[in-house]
Each structure stands twice: as C-alpha cells, then as structure tokens.
Amino acid sequence: MMWFHYSFWVVALVVYCLCLPAATTWGQTLSYFLVATVSYRLMARQLHKPRAPTSKDRALSFSSSLMAKGTFPPRYNIPHAIVQSALFFDALPTLEDIKAVVKEKLLIYHRLCSVCEIRPSGEVVFKATDVNIDDHIVTASVENDQHLMAYLDQLCVRPVDMTKPLWDLHVIRNASGRSVLVPRVHHAVGDGLSMVNVFMFLFTDSEGGALSPPSFLTAQRPVHSQSTGEKIVSFLKTALGLFTSIVKVLSLAVGASDSPAVFRDVAVPFQWSDKRHLVMASNIDLQQLRMLKSKSHTTINDVVSACVAGSLRRYMEHRQDPLLQDQHVIRIRGLLPVAFPRPPPSDQQRPDSLRNRWCFISCHLPVHVPVSDPTGRLLAAKAELDVLKASPEAVVQYKIQELASAIMPFELQGQTALDVMLKHSVVFTNVPGPTSKIYFGGRPVESIYVFLGNVIPQISAFSYNGKLSVTWVVDPEVVTDSELLADFFVQELNALTDAFAS
C-alpha cells in the first residue's frame, strides 16, 4: 500500500503548484503550502477512516455538527442559522388543526423529535426525546401590518431553544391584515432541499391530497453517447475544471475582499449587530420572467440573479456610493448555497430523510454594469452562472469542507467560515416552490416568503402559485432606506422587459 501514500503526496504537490500563482503574499504562499501538505493527511485519513457503528443516537455529518455548535466562533455571539418562512393566510387554520398537522406529519421525522447533544469528545448527535407540541407553538397577536413586520424582524435574530427539538412554529394573528404562520427550523436539522421535502409533505392540494414533488427534485440529466474523441475532450475539460475549482476554493479565505459598497459592513474588527430588518418584494408575475427567459435565451435563475444585481446597483446610485464616482473597479460577489440533488424520500425513508449535504459557492454579481444597460447585466449574469453550472466547484467545496473538518479545530473552522463570508457581499438563494395553491389545515396559503438572518445581507427568492417573492434581510444601521431594494428589483425587471419588448 506504500504507493498510495506516494500518490497522495503527488496530489498534494500538484494542488500546491496550482495554488501558488494565486498567492500575492508570503503569508498566502505559506497558507497554500500548508493546505497542500494537509491534503495528503486528509486523503489518507479519509481512506482509512473506520465506519462508526450505528446506534439509537444519530451522529451528525460535518455540516450539521458545525451548525449545531454554531457556525462561527462563540466570541462573536452570532446566533445560529434558522431556516424560516412566512406563510400568509386570509384566515388562519384553527390551533387544533395546526397541532393535528404537526402531530401527524411533522413528528414522524426523527430529527424533529430529537434534542441535539454535544458530547465531551466533540461529537454531535441527535438524541430521541418526547415532544410536547405546546412547547413549540408560539401564538401572538398584532394590530396591523407594521407591527407584523416588526415581529418578523425580531424572528430574524431569535434563536430556537437548544434544550428541546430544534424547531418552533409561530402563529401570528393580524387584526387588520393577513395573518401568518412562521415555521422555523435550526439549520443543523437539514438543508434547503430537505426543507422543501418536508414542506411538500406538510401541505395538501385543494382536495386534501398529497402534493407532487417539484420538478427540480425529480428531473433526470440527459445522457448523451460520445465518441472516443469527445470523451477525451470531456475528460480534459473536467480535469481543468477540477484544478481551477480547487484553486478558487482554496483561495476564498485568503483572497481579496469585495469592494466596500454602501450595503456592506466593512468595519474592522467585525462586530455582530443584533438588528436585522426584513424587506419583501411581492406579487411579481412569473409570466413576466418566463417571457424574458424565452426572448433572452436565458433561465429564470439568470433573470432573477440579474435583477438582484440591478437592485444593488440602483441602491448604490441612490446612496451616491463613492465607488461609482471615481471609476473604481467594482467587485461584488454572492455566496450561493448549493444542495446536492437526491430523490424525494419514500414513506419508509421519510423519518430519516433530513440531511445537510450542501455548500456555498462564490459567484460574481454584475453590479458593475451601469443601470442604463440591463441587457448587458443579464448576459453577464448568465455567463457567470453557466460557468458555475459546468464546473465541479460545488463538489470540490463540499469535499474540502468535509476533509478539513476531520482535523481542523472547531474554532479554526468557524473563523475560516466567518472570514470567507465577510469577504463576500451577500448570500443569495432562489428556490422554485409549488406551482399551484397549497393548503395547510384545510386553509389556502395566499403567499410565501423565505427569509433568514445572516452575517451579511441575505437575499432569498421563492416562487409560488405563479408569483415570485424576494426578501432581503439586512442590518438597518448599515443598509438605510432598505425598503427601496424591493422597488429597485421591480425597476430592474421592468427595464429588462422594456429592453426585450420589441
């Protein structure tokens, strides 16, 4: 087996040589050398790692473990990530109906009936426990929409009780507007794809029947036959993409930060602010996006990404950002969460189907393109996303995280995660939801907004029943006049529509 160890050293040397050109300081050069050297130990350890025996207590993956402990170093007092959505109703289901749905459909998931236990060894497990539904349902009443939004702002930074199963459900009755259910689940329980599967299971159609899985969960990638020459070219492209992705991923924590735009908190040292504000853009017609997709030969995700970038550019102009005045090179990137595809679970698989198999990838947002050129912004967004879709960057990022978690101290893992996030400008996610109206406890859901408080501005797009909703969660002390972001998104979308109208 000695040849295995030599081959690992060769791979580590190749990684170092590939990363070396990206180094601009001796510190970065040393960092790359250490990463390359550690790669050998990581790969060897991964091959010879013994399988943990199965037990009643379910051990967590590296992603779930990190989020259960707190993604970032404890000294910053940054709250844990909570995945949450606001479901608007004209008339809420009764409390009895809500509890019945929770008991029948939510409590079949093992992770939602377990407490998170961190053992002295550092291992994190889900330990089964009895669930008192009343401990997890929070009822509240507000007088109007303004008070409702203030309540949702507080939820952006409100933790869940870590001594109980990691979820809660807020039932908010609005005396003069639509009322809201807000299911909230700790990110350690599962990633966005897991949450979509839970979401689809909880709700029904108008007849009370089960919902069909979204098409993006069941779509199969086409397989094309290739000649020998095409296979060779494909292999070389894959190899080049792999090496390029390794260099990019390894340089994220030590590379340059984004431009200091007015919507970024660039204060040094970093201090967490407990204030977050939720901004909503609603009732955006998906048909408008589909028309743009067809006429521009892009995808809906390309269009949404371009409009997000356009809203940020228009906000910079509104704030008279100095970056726009002196011909600065504007570099704005987003972190895009990518969950690895897996088929919807069967009824037998469902109790154990919650997983965290995802990672962030770094994506340039075309904020540098002027407001006068929305078409150029859309084409730039498409070009960037096409490159990412064709690259193995997500797999490389996930595997490097997985391997590094095996030997890196928890504090160093958290500091690296924070450093990478602070070098970026926003987190952006776009998730397609149900295409027709869905029901909870027999009552129709009128609109859905996904939102999450984060270290940097978090932008979330979600489609439902022919409409697109977009949310921004920002620090109101940094992003003033933040309500304008929703208007600017719509303005960019309308400018694109006008550009492709002829």
C-alpha positions as CSV (number, residue, x, y, z in Angstrom):
1,M,0.0,0.0,0.0
2,M,3.0,2.3,0.1
3,W,2.2,3.5,-3.5
4,F,-1.0,5.0,-2.1
5,H,1.0,7.3,0.2
6,Y,3.3,8.4,-2.6
7,S,0.3,9.2,-4.9
8,F,-1.2,11.3,-2.1
9,W,2.0,13.3,-1.9
10,V,1.9,13.8,-5.6
11,V,-1.6,15.1,-5.5
12,A,-0.7,17.4,-2.6
13,L,2.2,18.8,-4.6
14,V,0.0,19.4,-7.7
15,V,-2.5,21.3,-5.5
16,Y,0.3,23.4,-4.1
17,C,1.7,24.2,-7.6
18,L,-1.8,25.1,-8.9
19,C,-2.4,27.4,-6.0
20,L,1.0,29.1,-6.0
21,P,0.2,31.5,-8.9
22,A,-2.8,32.9,-6.9
23,A,-0.6,33.8,-3.9
24,T,0.2,37.5,-3.6
25,T,2.0,37.5,-0.2
26,W,4.4,35.2,1.6
27,G,1.6,34.5,4.1
28,Q,-0.7,33.3,1.3
29,T,2.1,31.2,-0.1
30,L,2.7,29.5,3.3
31,S,-1.1,29.0,3.6
32,Y,-1.3,27.2,0.3
33,F,1.7,25.1,1.2
34,L,0.1,24.1,4.5
35,V,-3.2,23.3,2.7
36,A,-1.4,21.2,0.2
37,T,0.5,19.3,2.9
38,V,-2.6,18.8,4.9
39,S,-4.4,17.4,1.8
40,Y,-2.1,14.4,2.0
41,R,-3.1,13.7,5.6
42,L,-6.7,14.3,4.9
43,M,-6.9,11.9,1.9
44,A,-5.1,9.2,3.8
45,R,-7.2,9.6,6.8
46,Q,-10.4,9.6,4.7
47,L,-9.5,6.3,3.0
48,H,-8.7,4.5,6.3
49,K,-11.4,6.2,8.4
50,P,-13.4,3.5,10.2
51,R,-17.1,3.4,9.9
52,A,-19.0,4.5,13.0
53,P,-21.3,1.8,14.4
54,T,-25.0,2.5,14.1
55,S,-26.8,3.4,17.3
56,K,-30.0,4.7,18.5
57,D,-28.4,8.2,18.8
58,R,-27.8,9.5,15.3
59,A,-24.4,11.1,14.7
60,L,-24.4,14.3,12.6
61,S,-22.4,15.0,9.4
62,F,-19.7,17.7,9.5
63,S,-22.1,20.3,8.1
64,S,-24.8,19.5,10.7
65,S,-22.3,19.3,13.5
66,L,-20.8,22.7,12.7
67,M,-24.1,24.4,12.6
68,A,-25.3,22.7,15.8
69,K,-22.3,24.0,17.6
70,G,-22.6,27.4,16.0
71,T,-21.1,28.1,12.5
72,F,-19.0,31.0,13.7
73,P,-16.6,31.4,16.7
74,P,-18.6,31.8,20.0
75,R,-16.8,35.1,20.9
76,Y,-18.8,36.9,18.2
77,N,-22.2,35.9,19.7
78,I,-23.7,35.4,16.3
79,P,-27.0,33.4,16.5
80,H,-27.3,30.0,14.9
81,A,-28.8,29.8,11.4
82,I,-32.6,29.3,11.4
83,V,-34.4,28.4,8.2
84,Q,-37.8,30.1,8.3
85,S,-40.6,31.1,6.0
86,A,-43.7,33.3,6.4
87,L,-46.9,31.8,5.2
88,F,-49.7,34.3,4.7
89,F,-53.4,33.4,5.1
90,D,-56.6,35.3,4.7
91,A,-57.9,33.1,7.6
92,L,-55.6,31.0,9.7
93,P,-56.3,27.4,10.5
94,T,-57.5,26.8,14.0
95,L,-54.9,26.0,16.6
96,E,-56.4,22.5,16.9
97,D,-55.9,21.9,13.2
98,I,-52.4,23.2,13.3
99,K,-51.5,20.8,16.1
100,A,-53.1,18.0,14.3
101,V,-50.9,18.6,11.2
102,V,-47.8,18.9,13.3
103,K,-48.6,15.6,15.2
104,E,-49.5,13.7,12.0
105,K,-46.8,14.9,9.6
106,L,-44.0,16.8,11.3
107,L,-43.3,14.5,14.3
108,I,-42.6,11.5,12.0
109,Y,-39.1,13.0,11.3
110,H,-36.6,11.7,13.8
111,R,-34.5,14.9,13.8
112,L,-37.6,16.9,14.7
113,C,-38.2,14.6,17.7
114,S,-34.7,14.8,19.0
115,V,-32.5,17.1,21.1
116,C,-29.0,18.0,19.9
117,E,-26.4,16.7,22.3
118,I,-22.7,17.8,22.1
119,R,-20.6,15.1,23.8
120,P,-17.3,15.7,25.6
121,S,-15.5,14.3,22.7
122,G,-16.9,17.0,20.4
123,E,-19.2,14.5,18.6
124,V,-22.7,15.9,18.0
125,V,-25.7,13.5,18.0
126,F,-29.5,13.7,17.8
127,K,-30.9,12.0,20.8
128,A,-34.6,11.0,20.7
129,T,-36.9,12.6,23.2
130,D,-40.6,13.1,23.9
131,V,-42.1,16.2,22.2
132,N,-44.6,18.4,23.9
133,I,-46.2,20.3,20.9
134,D,-47.3,23.1,23.1
135,D,-43.6,23.9,23.9
136,H,-43.0,24.6,20.2
137,I,-46.1,26.6,19.1
138,V,-45.9,30.3,19.9
139,T,-49.0,32.4,19.5
140,A,-49.0,36.1,19.1
141,S,-51.4,38.9,18.0
142,V,-50.5,42.1,16.2
143,E,-52.7,45.2,15.4
144,N,-51.5,45.8,11.8
145,D,-49.0,45.1,9.1
146,Q,-46.4,47.4,10.5
147,H,-46.4,45.5,13.8
148,L,-46.3,42.2,11.9
149,M,-43.2,43.3,10.1
150,A,-41.6,44.3,13.4
151,Y,-42.4,40.9,14.8
152,L,-40.8,39.2,11.7
153,D,-37.7,41.4,12.1
154,Q,-37.3,40.0,15.6
155,L,-37.5,36.5,14.3
156,C,-34.5,37.1,12.0
157,V,-32.2,37.0,15.1
158,R,-34.3,34.9,17.5
159,P,-32.8,31.5,18.3
160,V,-34.7,28.3,18.9
161,D,-34.5,26.5,22.3
162,M,-31.4,24.2,22.1
163,T,-32.6,22.1,25.0
164,K,-35.6,20.9,23.0
165,P,-36.1,19.6,19.4
166,L,-34.8,22.3,17.2
167,W,-37.9,23.9,15.7
168,D,-40.8,26.1,16.6
169,L,-44.0,27.4,14.9
170,H,-45.2,31.0,15.3
171,V,-48.9,31.6,14.8
172,I,-49.4,35.4,14.3
173,R,-52.9,36.8,14.1
174,N,-53.2,40.2,12.4
175,A,-56.2,42.3,13.5
176,S,-56.2,44.3,10.3
177,G,-54.5,42.3,7.6
178,R,-53.4,38.8,6.6
179,S,-52.2,36.5,9.4
180,V,-49.1,34.4,9.3
181,L,-47.6,31.1,10.2
182,V,-43.8,31.0,10.6
183,P,-42.3,27.6,10.8
184,R,-38.7,27.8,11.9
185,V,-36.1,25.0,11.9
186,H,-32.5,25.1,13.0
187,H,-30.2,24.6,10.0
188,A,-28.5,21.7,11.7
189,V,-31.7,19.7,11.1
190,G,-31.5,19.8,7.4
191,D,-30.6,21.8,4.3
192,G,-32.9,23.7,1.9
193,L,-33.6,20.6,-0.1
194,S,-34.6,18.7,3.0
195,M,-36.8,21.5,4.0
196,V,-38.5,21.5,0.6
197,N,-39.3,17.8,1.0
198,V,-40.8,18.5,4.5
199,F,-42.7,21.5,3.1
200,M,-44.3,19.4,0.3
201,F,-45.3,16.7,2.8
202,L,-46.9,19.1,5.3
203,F,-49.2,20.7,2.7
204,T,-52.0,19.4,0.5
205,D,-53.9,20.4,-2.6
206,S,-57.4,21.8,-2.6
207,E,-58.9,18.3,-2.3
208,G,-56.7,17.3,0.7
209,G,-54.4,15.1,-1.5
210,A,-50.7,14.8,-1.4
211,L,-48.6,17.3,-3.4
212,S,-46.4,16.1,-6.2
213,P,-42.6,16.7,-5.7
214,P,-41.2,19.8,-7.5
215,S,-39.8,19.0,-11.0
216,F,-36.3,20.0,-10.0
217,L,-36.2,17.2,-7.5
218,T,-37.2,14.5,-10.0
219,A,-35.6,15.8,-13.2
220,Q,-33.0,13.4,-14.8
221,R,-30.0,14.8,-16.5
222,P,-29.9,13.6,-20.2
223,V,-27.2,11.1,-21.1
224,H,-25.5,11.6,-24.5
225,S,-23.4,9.0,-26.2
226,Q,-19.9,10.2,-27.1
227,S,-17.2,9.2,-29.5
228,T,-13.7,8.4,-28.2
229,G,-12.5,11.9,-29.2
230,E,-15.4,13.6,-27.4
231,K,-14.7,11.5,-24.3
232,I,-11.1,12.6,-24.3
233,V,-12.0,16.3,-24.7
234,S,-14.7,15.9,-22.0
235,F,-12.1,14.3,-19.6
236,L,-9.6,17.2,-20.2
237,K,-12.3,19.8,-19.6
238,T,-13.3,18.1,-16.4
239,A,-9.7,17.8,-15.2
240,L,-9.1,21.5,-16.0
241,G,-12.4,22.5,-14.3
242,L,-11.4,20.4,-11.2
243,F,-8.0,22.1,-10.9
244,T,-9.5,25.5,-11.5
245,S,-12.1,24.9,-8.8
246,I,-9.5,23.7,-6.3
247,V,-7.5,26.9,-6.8
248,K,-10.6,29.1,-6.4
249,V,-12.0,27.3,-3.3
250,L,-8.6,27.3,-1.5
251,S,-8.1,31.0,-2.2
252,L,-11.5,32.1,-0.8
253,A,-10.4,32.6,2.8
254,V,-7.1,34.4,1.9
255,G,-8.2,36.2,-1.3
256,A,-9.2,39.8,-1.7
257,S,-12.5,41.1,-0.2
258,D,-15.3,42.6,-2.3
259,S,-15.5,46.3,-2.9
260,P,-16.6,48.4,0.1
261,A,-20.1,49.1,-1.3
262,V,-22.5,51.1,0.9
263,F,-24.6,48.0,1.7
264,R,-21.6,46.2,3.2
265,D,-20.5,46.4,6.8
266,V,-16.7,46.7,6.4
267,A,-15.9,47.8,9.9
268,V,-12.8,46.3,11.4
269,P,-12.8,44.4,13.7
270,F,-16.1,42.8,12.9
271,Q,-18.9,43.1,15.5
272,W,-22.2,41.4,15.3
273,S,-25.3,43.6,15.4
274,D,-28.4,42.1,16.8
275,K,-30.6,44.2,14.5
276,R,-32.0,42.8,11.3
277,H,-34.7,44.2,9.0
278,L,-36.8,42.2,6.6
279,V,-37.7,43.7,3.2
280,M,-40.2,42.0,1.0
281,A,-40.9,42.2,-2.8
282,S,-44.2,40.5,-3.6
283,N,-46.6,39.7,-6.4
284,I,-44.0,39.6,-9.1
285,D,-45.6,37.8,-12.0
286,L,-43.7,34.7,-13.0
287,Q,-45.1,35.1,-16.6
288,Q,-43.0,38.2,-16.9
289,L,-39.9,36.2,-16.0
290,R,-40.8,33.4,-18.4
291,M,-41.2,35.9,-21.2
292,L,-37.8,37.3,-20.5
293,K,-36.3,33.8,-20.3
294,S,-37.7,32.9,-23.7
295,K,-36.7,36.1,-25.5
296,S,-33.3,36.4,-24.0
297,H,-32.5,32.6,-24.2
298,T,-31.6,32.6,-20.6
299,T,-33.1,30.9,-17.5
300,I,-35.4,32.3,-14.8
301,N,-32.5,32.0,-12.4
302,D,-30.4,34.1,-14.7
303,V,-33.1,36.8,-14.8
304,V,-33.6,36.8,-11.0
305,S,-29.8,37.0,-10.5
306,A,-29.6,39.9,-12.9
307,C,-32.4,41.7,-11.1
308,V,-30.8,41.2,-7.7
309,A,-27.6,42.7,-9.0
310,G,-29.5,45.5,-10.6
311,S,-31.3,46.3,-7.3
312,L,-27.9,46.5,-5.6
313,R,-26.5,48.8,-8.3
314,R,-29.6,51.1,-8.2
315,Y,-29.3,51.2,-4.4
316,M,-25.6,52.2,-4.7
317,E,-26.7,55.1,-7.0
318,H,-29.4,56.1,-4.6
319,R,-26.9,56.3,-1.8
320,Q,-24.3,58.0,-4.1
321,D,-21.8,55.4,-3.4
322,P,-18.2,56.8,-3.8
323,L,-17.3,53.6,-5.7
324,L,-19.4,55.0,-8.6
325,Q,-17.8,58.4,-8.7
326,D,-14.1,57.6,-9.3
327,Q,-14.2,54.8,-11.9
328,H,-13.4,52.2,-9.3
329,V,-13.3,48.6,-10.3
330,I,-16.4,47.2,-8.6
331,R,-16.2,43.7,-7.4
332,I,-19.4,42.3,-5.8
333,R,-19.8,38.6,-5.1
334,G,-22.6,36.5,-3.7
335,L,-22.4,33.2,-1.8
336,L,-24.9,30.8,-3.4
337,P,-26.0,27.8,-1.3
338,V,-26.0,24.6,-3.4
339,A,-27.7,21.4,-2.1
340,F,-26.7,18.2,-3.8
341,P,-29.6,16.5,-5.6
342,R,-31.3,13.5,-4.2
343,P,-34.7,12.0,-5.0
344,P,-37.7,12.7,-2.8
345,P,-37.9,10.1,0.0
346,S,-40.4,7.2,0.1
347,D,-42.7,6.8,3.0
348,Q,-40.3,4.3,4.5
349,Q,-37.3,6.7,4.1
350,R,-39.0,9.8,5.2
351,P,-38.3,9.6,9.0
352,D,-34.6,9.6,8.4
353,S,-34.5,11.8,5.3
354,L,-33.4,15.1,6.8
355,R,-29.8,15.8,5.7
356,N,-27.2,18.6,5.4
357,R,-25.5,18.0,2.0
358,W,-24.8,21.4,0.8
359,C,-22.1,24.1,0.4
360,F,-21.6,27.7,-0.6
361,I,-20.1,28.6,-4.0
362,S,-18.8,32.0,-4.8
363,C,-20.4,33.9,-7.7
364,H,-19.7,37.3,-9.2
365,L,-22.7,39.5,-9.4
366,P,-22.7,42.0,-12.4
367,V,-23.2,45.1,-10.1
368,H,-20.5,46.9,-12.1
369,V,-22.8,47.1,-15.2
370,P,-24.5,50.5,-15.3
371,V,-28.2,51.0,-14.8
372,S,-28.5,52.0,-18.4
373,D,-27.6,48.5,-19.6
374,P,-29.9,45.9,-18.1
375,T,-29.4,43.6,-21.1
376,G,-25.7,43.6,-20.5
377,R,-26.2,42.8,-16.9
378,L,-28.5,39.8,-17.8
379,L,-25.9,38.5,-20.2
380,A,-23.2,38.9,-17.7
381,A,-25.2,37.0,-15.0
382,K,-25.9,34.2,-17.5
383,A,-22.2,33.9,-18.4
384,E,-21.2,33.6,-14.8
385,L,-23.9,31.1,-13.8
386,D,-23.2,29.0,-16.9
387,V,-19.5,28.7,-15.9
388,L,-20.5,27.6,-12.4
389,K,-23.1,25.1,-13.6
390,A,-20.5,23.5,-15.8
391,S,-17.8,23.4,-13.2
392,P,-17.2,20.9,-10.3
393,E,-16.8,23.7,-7.9
394,A,-19.6,22.7,-5.6
395,V,-18.3,19.1,-5.2
396,V,-14.8,20.4,-4.6
397,Q,-16.0,22.9,-2.0
398,Y,-18.0,20.2,-0.2
399,K,-15.2,17.7,-0.1
400,I,-12.7,20.2,1.1
401,Q,-15.0,21.2,3.9
402,E,-15.6,17.6,4.7
403,L,-12.0,16.7,4.8
404,A,-10.9,19.8,6.6
405,S,-13.4,19.2,9.4
406,A,-11.7,16.0,10.2
407,I,-8.6,17.7,11.6
408,M,-9.2,21.4,11.9
409,P,-10.1,22.6,15.4
410,F,-13.6,23.9,15.8
411,E,-12.5,27.5,16.5
412,L,-10.4,27.5,13.2
413,Q,-13.3,26.1,11.2
414,G,-15.6,28.8,12.5
415,Q,-13.1,31.6,11.9
416,T,-12.5,30.4,8.4
417,A,-16.2,30.3,7.7
418,L,-16.6,33.8,9.0
419,D,-13.6,35.1,7.0
420,V,-15.0,33.7,3.8
421,M,-18.4,35.2,4.4
422,L,-17.1,38.6,5.3
423,K,-15.1,38.8,2.1
424,H,-18.4,38.5,0.1
425,S,-21.2,41.0,-0.2
426,V,-24.4,38.9,0.0
427,V,-25.9,35.5,0.3
428,F,-28.4,34.8,-2.5
429,T,-30.7,31.8,-3.0
430,N,-33.5,31.1,-5.5
431,V,-35.8,28.2,-4.8
432,P,-38.8,27.1,-7.0
433,G,-41.8,26.3,-5.0
434,P,-45.3,24.8,-5.6
435,T,-46.8,25.9,-9.0
436,S,-50.4,25.9,-7.7
437,K,-52.1,27.0,-4.5
438,I,-51.5,24.7,-1.5
439,Y,-53.4,24.2,1.8
440,F,-52.4,23.8,5.4
441,G,-55.0,22.6,7.9
442,G,-57.7,23.0,5.2
443,R,-56.9,26.7,4.7
444,P,-55.3,28.1,1.5
445,V,-51.8,29.7,1.7
446,E,-52.0,33.0,-0.1
447,S,-48.3,33.9,-0.3
448,I,-44.9,32.5,0.9
449,Y,-41.7,34.3,1.8
450,V,-38.5,32.6,2.7
451,F,-36.1,34.6,5.0
452,L,-33.0,34.1,7.1
453,G,-30.9,36.4,9.2
454,N,-27.2,36.2,8.4
455,V,-23.8,37.9,9.0
456,I,-24.1,39.6,5.6
457,P,-27.2,40.6,3.7
458,Q,-29.3,37.6,2.8
459,I,-31.4,37.6,-0.4
460,S,-34.0,34.8,-0.9
461,A,-36.2,34.3,-3.9
462,F,-39.1,31.8,-3.8
463,S,-41.7,31.1,-6.5
464,Y,-45.3,30.0,-5.6
465,N,-48.5,29.8,-7.5
466,G,-47.4,31.9,-10.4
467,K,-45.8,34.6,-8.3
468,L,-42.2,35.3,-7.2
469,S,-41.4,36.7,-3.8
470,V,-38.0,38.1,-2.9
471,T,-36.7,39.0,0.6
472,W,-33.7,40.9,1.8
473,V,-32.6,40.6,5.4
474,V,-30.2,43.4,6.2
475,D,-28.6,45.3,9.1
476,P,-30.7,48.5,9.2
477,E,-27.8,50.5,10.6
478,V,-25.8,49.7,7.5
479,V,-28.4,49.5,4.8
480,T,-30.6,52.6,5.3
481,D,-33.6,53.1,3.1
482,S,-33.7,49.4,2.7
483,E,-37.3,49.3,1.6
484,L,-36.1,50.7,-1.7
485,L,-34.4,47.4,-2.5
486,A,-37.8,45.9,-3.4
487,D,-38.7,48.8,-5.6
488,F,-35.3,48.7,-7.3
489,F,-35.7,44.9,-8.0
490,V,-39.0,45.6,-9.8
491,Q,-37.5,48.6,-11.7
492,E,-34.7,46.4,-13.0
493,L,-37.2,43.7,-14.0
494,N,-39.3,46.3,-15.9
495,A,-36.2,47.7,-17.6
496,L,-35.4,44.3,-18.8
497,T,-38.9,43.7,-20.0
498,D,-38.8,47.0,-21.9
499,A,-35.4,46.1,-23.5
500,F,-36.8,42.8,-24.8
501,A,-40.3,44.1,-25.7
502,S,-39.5,44.7,-29.4
